[in-house]
Amino acid sequence: VAKDLGLQLTALGKRGVRLLDKGRTQYFALHGQTGHLVTAERIDREQLCRLVEKCVLRCEVIVEGEV
């Protein structure tokens, strides 16, 4: 995420970068040392998308200030 946004790792914390998942469970997180998007919770496809062939989880990356 840091690389895609053109930010240094230290700027992630300073800019207030946050992830927003739809729903109650936060499935994704930003790894503080690498800036990578990682899974924060176990993702159970059968529970989330049992009747759907293509399972998609969406999240938004919010960055305060200009990018």
N, C-alpha and C positions, 0 to 999 in steps of 0.2 A: 504494500500500500504506500509506504514512504517513497519508494522508487517511482511508482506510477504517478504520484502527486508531485514529484520533483522536490521532496522535502528531505532534510537531514533527519536522522533518528531523534536528535535532541529537539527538533521542532515539533514532533508529534505531540509531546506533552505540553509544550508551550502554546501550541495553537488550539488545544482542547479538542483533539480528534476523538470522536466517539462513534460507536457502531450502534445502530438501531435495528433490532430484529422485530418483525411483526409477531405478535403473540407474547406469551408470558415467559417462555424459555429463551435465554440468551445463548444461541448456538455457536456464535462466532466471537472472537476476541482479537485484539492486536497484540502480537508478541512484542514486549517492550524493548528487547535487545536487538531484534532483527527488523521490526516493522512489518513482518509478515502477517497475513490474515490466517488465523488458525481456528480449529474447532475448540470450543470451550466446553461443550457437553457432548455426550454420546448421542448420535443421530440414529434413530430407529425408523427406517424407511417404512416398515409395515405399519407402525403406529401413526406416522404422519400422512402417508399417502397410500393407504392400503387398496383403494379402488381406482387409483390413477396410474397410468402406465409411465408417464414422465413426471418425476418428482422434482420440484424446484423449491429451494429455500431462498428467500430474498432478504437482504439486509442493506441498510444505507450507511454510508460513511459521511459523517458530518464533520466539517473542518471550519473552525471559527477564523474569521479574517479572510483576506484575499489569498488566492492560490494562483 
